[in-house]
Amino acid sequence: MQCLRENRTLLHGMLRTRLGRRFDVNRRFAELVKRFDGTPPRPSRKPFGIWTKLTTRIAIPLPIALWMGADILQHHFGTADNFFKGTFITDKDPNDLAEFYSAEDLLKIIAMHPILFDFFMNKVQPTEAEVTEDTALLSTEETNFKAAGLGLDVSFEIIQQEDEVDGEEKVTSFMRHERFVDYFPILDLLGIKLVLWDQTWTYGFQRLTDGRVEVFHHGERFYGPWPIRMIIFLHQYYVLLGCESYINGDAFGTEDNEDRQQEQLSCTPMHMFKEFVLRRREKRENQHRALKHDQRSNQQTTDTAKVKETVHRLKRLSESQSTGSLARRKGSSDSVDQQGMKNETMTQSCLDWMVDSPKKPNKKDDRQIPQFKYQPGIGMVAAAA
């Protein structure tokens, strides 16, 4: 029995090490000992409740987790209607706006760079077949063209309304209704139409009651995977900013600045970057000028405070000097009021010269400084010139 107790004590000490605590062997051994001694084991407390169910860890295979995450993203950011809406206000001529959105100038902004624009336009092939109700993407009056080798099918139609404004016929409402359908490029050449994504847009404007024009870009419908929609959203947001920058620019709508217009349209991102840098530069220059003006104002305020303090001291000195001179003066022909007026006039002339003196001491002052001298029994009097 003595040997058994010693071995038992030794085993207890060994199981109290870090390795024993790590694998929870000590607790298990204690339960075995209690069973050996005849003591009933302590019942384990199992947690229960909704919190336990929410915090329970469940092993999910990685492919299933990725598929569930992609499905949630597709549900919220994938196929949807009215997925984009952007507007801006301009005071340009509506006829110039209609010409811009009807021509290929809009495509230059969409292409972002001349290389991409030429690459796309070289592959465009207008559809010669008559558009029917079965083949139409928008309506039977649409204009359709395809991009060879890219699997892109594009159709658009122009809808505008003209009214008489100030005796002239002007466009009051305009819409460029356009649809882009992208098929799988290789299968499209084989005649198999497998849609990758499909998007419908409306670019237009409408005249407001105050004479200005509200331009809008509206994404009506998108069908496709959610990553493509995110890319299209960012790209169309750039298109909106690019159109706003170009339309509200000085070169838009003028016949004399065609070269400048084509320069802006050739690479709109670079033009927008230059405008951003120019605006930041003007803002910093204005802040620098304002800071210089504030520094000068503060310096002028400080000088004015010093002058006011000097004026106050001179007034007190003048009053005390006037009182002393009157007390010492006997038999003088001037009255008290006349002497006070002389001293006040003398002090005011000195103060006027101090306030009106130039702020820059380096420049020569041609004005003559007033001279005063003290006469016993009378006080400070103006010296003869």
SULCOR-V400648 format. One line per field, one symbol per residue. psi: psi as a letter, one per 20 degrees, with the letter a starting at -180 (. if undefined). burial: # if it has 16 or more other ideal C-beta (glycine too) atoms within 10 Angstrom, else .. Layout:
psi->???
burial->???
This chain:
psi->hhhhgghggghghhijrhhghgjkhgghhhhhghhhijpqqppqopqrrhhhhhjpppopqghgghhgghhghhhhjcprqlipopqqqrkrphhhghhgihajhhhhhhhhqhghghgghiipoqphqpprhhiphfrijrpqqqopiikpopqqqpoqpprpokjqoqphpqpopqppporpgghhhjjonopgqpqpqoparqprhjirpopqopogqppaqhhhhgghghghhggghggggggjrhipjpiilhghghghhhnghhghgghgggghghghghhgghgghhghghghgghhhgggghggghghhgghhggghhhhppjqhqrhhhghhghggghhhghhhghjqqhoihqpoiqppppqqpppigbpqpqq.
burial->..............#....#........#...............................................###...##.#.#.#.#.#..##.##...##.#####....#.............#.....##...#.#.##...########.#..........##.##########....#.......############.....#.#.####.###.#.##..#...#..#########.#.###.......#..##.##..##......................................#..#...#..##..##............##.##..##..##..........................###.....
